[in-house]
Amino acid sequence: MNVLEEIQAKIYELTKEERTRLREWFDEFDGDSWDKEFDEKIKGKNHDSDLAKAKKDFSDGKFKDL
């Protein structure tokens, strides 16, 4: 049995309250992981060209009112 299968088997043994706590913990863990990945992707990227394009598109009327 691999680690994932072991974890899955243990989850089946949890009470409803424990599953709720696990779900809350995992949502936070997953969100933090996504934040870190996002931060790493944008670190060091020069966003000046993105800003210039957005300003040009806006001045050219290429936008939608929200």
C-alpha positions as CSV (number, residue, x, y, z in Angstrom):
1,M,0.0,0.0,0.0
2,N,1.4,3.4,-1.0
3,V,1.3,6.5,1.2
4,L,-1.7,7.9,-0.6
5,E,-3.7,4.7,-0.1
6,E,-2.7,4.7,3.6
7,I,-4.0,8.3,4.0
8,Q,-7.2,7.5,2.2
9,A,-7.8,4.5,4.5
10,K,-7.2,6.6,7.6
11,I,-9.6,9.2,6.3
12,Y,-12.4,6.6,6.2
13,E,-11.8,6.0,9.9
14,L,-12.3,9.7,10.9
15,T,-15.4,10.9,12.6
16,K,-17.5,13.6,10.9
17,E,-16.0,16.3,13.2
18,E,-12.4,15.1,12.4
19,R,-13.2,15.2,8.7
20,T,-14.4,18.7,9.1
21,R,-11.2,19.7,10.9
22,L,-9.2,17.9,8.2
23,R,-11.1,19.7,5.4
24,E,-10.5,23.1,7.1
25,W,-6.8,22.4,7.6
26,F,-6.4,21.2,4.0
27,D,-8.2,24.2,2.5
28,E,-5.7,26.5,4.4
29,F,-2.7,24.3,3.5
30,D,-3.8,24.3,-0.2
31,G,-4.4,28.0,-0.3
32,D,-1.0,28.7,1.3
33,S,0.7,26.4,-1.3
34,W,-1.1,28.2,-4.1
35,D,0.0,31.6,-2.7
36,K,3.6,30.5,-2.5
37,E,3.6,29.1,-6.0
38,F,2.0,32.3,-7.4
39,D,4.5,34.5,-5.5
40,E,7.4,32.5,-7.0
41,K,6.0,32.8,-10.5
42,I,5.7,36.6,-10.4
43,K,9.0,37.2,-8.5
44,G,11.5,38.9,-10.7
45,K,9.1,39.3,-13.6
46,N,9.0,42.7,-15.1
47,H,5.4,43.9,-15.1
48,D,6.1,47.2,-16.9
49,S,5.2,45.8,-20.3
50,D,2.0,44.4,-18.9
51,L,1.1,47.7,-17.4
52,A,1.9,49.6,-20.6
53,K,-0.2,47.2,-22.7
54,A,-3.2,47.6,-20.2
55,K,-2.9,51.4,-20.4
56,K,-2.8,51.3,-24.2
57,D,-5.8,48.9,-24.4
58,F,-7.7,51.2,-22.1
59,S,-6.9,54.3,-24.1
60,D,-7.8,52.5,-27.3
61,G,-11.2,51.7,-25.8
62,K,-10.5,48.0,-25.4
63,F,-12.2,47.4,-22.0
64,K,-15.5,46.4,-20.5
65,D,-17.4,48.1,-17.7
66,L,-17.9,45.8,-14.8
